[in-house]
Amino acid sequence: MAWTTLSFPFGSILTSTKMTQLYDNLTALADGATGAPPIQTAALEQTGGSEAVTQATIRASAVGQGELKTTTATQSATAGSQATGDILPTGGSYSLFMTIGGLQSSQLHWATNGSSSFNNTVSVYNSDSANNYTVYLFSRYVQASPPYNYGAGDVPLFVLVMLDKNTREVLATYAAEDPPWAYHGPHILHPVIGKLQKYLGIWGKDPKKIWAGKDNMTRGDYLTAIRKLRSLTEDELVSALSKDFTMDEKMVDMNIVPHLFNEFDPNKHVVVQIDPLTKLCEDLHCLMTMPGAPDPSSLLHDGSIKIIRDIQSARIQPGVIMVEASL
């Protein structure tokens, strides 16, 4: 049904033709005909139990990779002889898919330290009594809150490396668009859960500490805030979800989770981060989007990426040294 643009000047006669065209325009509007005004998101019912879009109205397989905001990360660890190499996945509980690389020996065994490899450390045990091996973890996870900024520009890629303190050998790596703390700190950077927690005043609160009496919020106050979720009006919900995270809020946990290297020992290791505002990080970011291209972790382990020198940084997470590197 075609859309007909109509006008009704003062004093004009309302004919049957115009009435028919007005009626047909309702169908044209629903069909999205050319020239018809688009239906705005605000016109859709979003609350009250009669939402316009529900799980039942979404066709099976309708949500594909293009509709999900996902990205990839590459990490690595060294599995020493008769020891484990541990990796904490970048995306935490928002990880969708993971693969392990570097299992070139029959003496390497993939396991997980916990009930789920998405929420816990991925551990690879090396039963070889003579050799060490590098293990790689490639993951895809749901992304929520980029960009991130230390104060001098948006970071395209976070590349962190754990080195042997004496030999400067590369022992573990981390390369992702999101920083280590984004999915592992107490402040959830989720576009729905995190924003609702902010609105309710419980963002960053640990329920276990509250229940143990180790927080300034009481159990009663916490439960009251949770119950408020059920009584939020549509306007309150829209208000809560429309407020984006500030850059300070995105960076708030960097002092708590400066890196994800579980095996870090300050007496044996040093953690460095490649200056994120250099062309090298832009190039590495591009490589990660190209199928079959070498990933930052393997380039670090095989020596293709060379760390040149330490540099001073006005703002970086504690315990991490900013470095200049080249490829």
N, C-alpha and C positions, 0 to 999 in steps of 0.2 A: 504494500500500500504506500503510495507516494504522499509526501508531506506537502500541504498547501498553505502558503502564507496568507493569512486573512487579516483584514482590517475592517472595523465597523465605525465609519465616520458618524458624527452626531446627525441624527435625522434620517439615516439610511434605512432602507427597508430590509428586514431580515427574511430573505427568501428561503425556499426549501433547498435550493442548491447550496447556499451558504451553510445551512443547518446540516446538510449531508456531509459537506466538506469538513465542518467542525467535528462531526461524529467520526469521520474517517481518520482525522488527525490523531485521535486517541490510539487507534491501531498503529498508525505510522510512528507515533511516539514510542510505543512499546517495541516496535520492530527496529527502532534506531535508524529510521529512514534519513536520507540525505536532507539536510536543512532543518530537521527536527532538533529541538533543544535536548542536550544530553541529560540523562538522569544523574543527579549529583549524589555523592556518597551520603550526604546529610539526609537525603530523602529515604534512605534505607533504614528499616527498623533494626536497631542494634542491641536493645536491651528489653527486659520485661518478659522474657520467655517466648517471644514470638519473633526472634531475629530473622532477618531476611536471608542471611547466609548461615547455614548450619552444617553439621557434618553430614546430615541426611541429604542436603541439597547439593553437596559436592560430589560429582560423579567419580566413580572408582578410577584411579590412575590419572585424575585430572590435574593433580598437583605433581609437577615434575621438577627436574633439576633447575629449569629456568625460573620456576616460581619460588624456589628456596634460595635464600641468600647464603651460599656456602663458599668456603674457601679451603685451601689445603695448607698443610704444614709438614715440615720434614725435621726429624730429630734423630739423634744418634747417641749411643753409649758404648763403652768398652766393657766387654765381658772378659774379665781376667781368667786365668787358668783355675778351673774348679771353683768358679765364683759366678755371680750373676751380674748382668748389665741391666740397670733399671731405668725406665723412661716413663715419665708422667705425661700422658697425652695432652697436647695443647688445648684442645676443646673441652677437656673434662667430660662432664655428663652430656654435653652437646655434640660429642663426636658421633659421626654417622658410619664411618667406614675406616678401617685401619689395615695396613699390610706391613709385614715385617720383611726387611731385606738384609742381606749379608749372612744368611744362614748357609754358608758354604761348607760347613762341617757337619757331619752326622752327630758330632758331640755337642751341638747346640740344641737346646730344648726350650720352646716357647711356653711360658706359663704366665699366670697373673697373680699378683699379690692381693687377693681379695675376691669378692664374689663376681665382679664385673670389670673387664679390662677397660671399659669406658670411664669408670669412676675411680679406678685404682691404678697403681703402678704396673706397667707391663714389664715383666722380668724375663730375661733370657739367660738360662743357666748354661755355662760352658764346662763340660766334664773333662775337657782336654787338660791333661796334667802338665803340658809344656808350652802351650801357645795361648795368646790373647786374640780376641776377635772383635771387630767393630760391627755393631748391630744397628740397623736403620729402621726407624718407624715412620711410615708415610700415612697421614691421616687426612680425612675430609670432615669438616665440622660446620655447624650452623653458626653464622657470624651475625653479630648484633650491633656493635657500637663503634666502628671506625668513623673518622680517622682519630689518631692519637698524636699528641704534640707535646714535646718537652718544653716548648716555648719559643722555638726558632723555626718551626715549620712542620708540616704533617709528615709523619714517618711512613714510608712505603713498606718497609720490611724490618722486623726486629731480628737481628742475627747475633746470638750470644754463643760463646764458646767457653767450655771449661778446659783449662790447660793444666798440665803437670807444672807445679810451681818451680821445679828445678830445671827440667829439660824443655819446658814449653811445648811438650807433645800435646796434640789435640786428643782429648779423651771423650768429650761429649759435646753435642751441638744442639742448637735450637734456631729454627728459621720459620717465621710466621708473620702474617699481617697484624696479628694481635699480640700484645705483650704477655709475658708469663702470668701476670696477676689478673688478667681480664676474666678468666674462667676459674681461678683458684683462690681468689681473695674473698673476704667476708662480704664485700659489697657486690651484689649481683648486677652485672651490666646487661640485664635482659630487658628488651623493649616493653615487655608487659609486666613480668614478675618484679623486676627491679624497680620500675616506675611506680607500681602499686605499693611496694614496700616503702618507697620514699614518701608517698602521699600519706601512708598510715603511720609514718614515724618509726618504722622498724627496720629500715634499710641498714644493713651491716650488723644487725643483731643476731647473736648466736643463741637459738632456743635452748641448747644444752647448758650454756652458762647461765641463762635466766633461770632455768629449772634448778640449777645447783646453787642459786643465790649469789652468783659471782658477777652480776651485772646490776647497773643502777635501775634497770627496768624490772618491775615485779612480774610474777606470773599472771596476776590479774590484769595488769595493764596490757601485757602482751596478748592475752586472750581477748580482751576488749577490742584491741586493734584488729585482730583476725576476724572477729565477729562483724566488725564494721564493713567488711567486704560484702556481706550479704545485703546490706542496706544502702549501698552506694547508689545515688541517683544517676541518671544518664549524664547529666551535666557534670557531676563530680567525677564520673568515670572518664569522660572526654577530657576534663581538665587535667586529671592525673596522667593520662597517656599522651597528652599533647606537649608535655614539658620534657624536652630532651635533656640528656645528661650534659652537664657542663664539662669542659675539658679538665678542670680540677677534680671533678667527681670521677672521671674516667681514669685519672692517674692516682687516685687516693690510696690504692692498695700497693703501690710500687715499693713502698718501704717495708711492707709485710711479706710480699712474695716477689723478691727481686729477680729470681730465676727459678727454674724447675729442676735443677740438678740435685736429685736426692742424695747422691753419693758425695756431695761437696764436703770437703774437709779443709778448713782454712790453713791448716798446717801443711797440707799436701798440694792444694789446688789454688788456682786463681781463675776468676770468671771475668771475661772481657766481652764487650759489645762493640761490633763494628759501627763506626759513626754512621747513623741512619740517614743523614742528609747529604751523603756523597753519591756520586754517579754509580759507584760500585753497588750500593744497595738498590738503586733503581734498576740496574742491569740484572741483579740476582732476582729481583721481584719479577722482571719480565721472563727470566728463565723458568721460574716456577709455574708460569702459565702456559708454557709450551710443552706439549707431550713429547716425551723422549729426550728432552734436554737434560743436561746434568743438573743435579740439585745442589744447593749450597752446602749441605752436610757432607756429601761425597767430595765436593771441591775443597772443602776444608781438610778433610782427612787425607786426601791424596797430595796435599801440598800445593794445589793449583792457586788457592787463595793464600796469600802470605800476609801475616800481620807485621806491619812495618814499625810502628812505634805507639806508645801511649800518648794520649792527648788529654788536655784539661777540658772538663765539661762543667758548666755551671749547674746543670740539673740532670741527674741520673740517679737510678736506684742505688741504695747503699750496698757496698761490697762488690760493685761491678765497675770495671775500669773501661772507659771509652778508648777505642784504638782506631788507628788508621790502617787500612789494609789495601791490597791490590790483587788483581786477577791477571 
